[in-house]
Structure formats: C-alpha cells, structure tokens
Amino acid sequence: MKIERVDTRHCMVGEGPLWDVAEQALYYIDIVGKAVHRFDPAAGETRSWDVGQVIGSMALREQGGAIVALKDGIFTLDLDSGDTALLAPARHLNPRAQMNDGKVDRRGRFVVGSGDSDIRECRPYGSLYRLDGDHSLHELDREIAISNGPCWSPDNKTLYFSDSLPCHIYAYDYDIETGAVANKRLFADTTDLGGIPDGATVDSDGLMWMAICEGAKIVAYTPHGTIERVIDMPVTLPASVMFGGPDLDQLYVTSIDPRLLGRDPDGGGDTFVITGLGARGIAESRYAG
C-alpha cells in the first residue's frame, strides 16, 4: 500500500470527491472556498468553478453539467459558463441549517443531507433528503446534527449515512425502486477511533470505507459493522473518500486544512491517493434530472 499527495488544488475544507468513469476525472469541492474542482490525472490539470456560496456537495447530470448543494437548496451548475440556477429549494429548512454531503443512487436520485451551520453549538437541525429526477425534494429523515457519508451497498438494499456529531454511522433499508428508507439502525460508532465519521464510499465487495476526521484514519467496515482494516493517514483531518482510476482501484482522500480551526498546518487541505489496497470501487451514477 502507498499513500501519495496529489498535485492539485489545495482546499480549506476538501470534501465530496467524485470519480467520473466517462471523463476519467476526479471532481471534489472546497466547502468554505465555495468552489468545485476537476482534476484530470492523465493531463495533470485542474479546472475550478466558483459557485459563490458555501457548497455541501455536487453530482454530475446525465444531460450534462452538474448539480450542487448550496446553502438552502439544490442548484444547477453549467460547467461551460460557470452559472448556477436554483433547481429545488429546501423548503422548511431550519434557518441555522445548510445543505451538506450528498451522492446519487443507482437509479439517478440525489440523496443529500443538511446540518447545523454552527459547529460550536451544534444542534440536530438537519434532515436527510432525496431529490428525484423530476426535481422534487422529499424529506427522508430529520433531527440530524451534521449529515455525512451517504452511500449504498452493492445490492442497493442498504443506505449508509452518518450523523457526525454523536459519531454514529447508520444503516437504513433502501428501496431502490422508490427511494424510500426504513428500519434505521446504528451501524457503527467511531468514538473509540478518536474522530467523527465523515465522507464514505462502498467497494464492489461491500466494504464501506469511511474517513475518520480528527482521527487521522480511513476505516473499512464489513457489511456487519465490524472493522476490516484501518489506514493511518498523514493528516489529522481526512474528510472523504472515493475510488477512482482506470480500474477503480485507487482511493482518493480529500482533507481539511487545520488552520481553519486555528491549528498548525499538517498538510491537511491537500488531496491524497492510496494505491495497493486490493479493493475496487463501483462506478458512480449521474443525476437523472
């Protein structure tokens, strides 16, 4: 196994890595930098878009362009012009809440959470939403403090999702035909790992890979919630993970710059790639709307 730093844009809060198989490129965001970045490993080039607001996550669209979760709703992002436009407002969003981490299920729906924007006095003001292809937004769960890490088991029957404040990773039964969730239960608790559950992805064998922010670790969980392996990272604040590369066997890891929290720099804010894991990811879907 080898961990290397990727020569791409530094972030204050690097999150939401997304490998697009068609483009063979890595998209990721800087939450407080209000930017979407696209890294082309073959060309060694990075392109960036300023979205003008704090951004929680993004996804590519089947019809072209992207969608981005901004402060109070889901917006389109034109990748040619850089323009954004409101697609689906998050109605009844708590005034202190903002949209956060999200991913597309394998039927093209965007599942995204919201959470309290005040991390110092965080309260369960967030919700979990599903954006359907017709642009309608539906609440799936509520009373979430910091939403993170949505991803699905390979058979589409389980949705994993975290509330970072209590260090809890949850599992829901997921109906891939309707996008409905049921039977929420505790999947794992990251307290003993020294950090909070952040961004996550699932590999083709069903392992769920989770960034443990503050814990300087990436952890792979079995479908039963037991730890299969732990990878020590060179930074304290790894934020999210995504398999990429031509064979989907490279794990990209985004991270947070500790200077955001008034700490000394440790290399956080850069993006890393881990090779030699013996695991392969699953191609990410595009939003159908």
ABEGO torsion letter per residue (X at the ends): XBBBBBBBBBBABBBGBBBBAAAGBBBBBBAAAGBBBBBBAAAGBBBBBBAGBBBABBBBBAAEEBBBBBAAEBBBBBAAAGBBBBABBBBGBBAABBBBBBBBBAAGBBBBBBBBABAABBBBABBBBBBBAAGBBBBABBGBABBBGBBBBAAGABBBBBBAAAGBBBBBBBBAAAGBBBGBBBABBAAAAGBBBBBBBBBAAGBBBBBBBGAGBBBBBBAAGBBABBBBBABABBABBBBBEAAGABBBBBBBBAAAAGBBBAGBGBBBBBBGAGBBBBBBBBBAX
